[in-house]
Amino acid sequence: MADITINFEKCDDCGDCTDVCPMEVLILEDGKLTITDPEECSYCETCVDICPNECIKID
């Protein structure tokens, strides 16, 4: 299972990561970034690459 860490102090909930997540692990819920089903993460790191604030880390 992926260990997805989001630095919420840096995150502005822009939704760029949710738009590119092929597994829909990252979603905006009530305007706030939320991690759902981290076991579905494919470790593609597309969300990490697209995040303008560099606030997502996947281990």
Secondary structure, DSSP 8 states (H G I E B T S, - for coil): ---EEE-TTT-----HHHHH-TT--EEEETTEEEE--GGG-----HHHHH-TT--EEE-
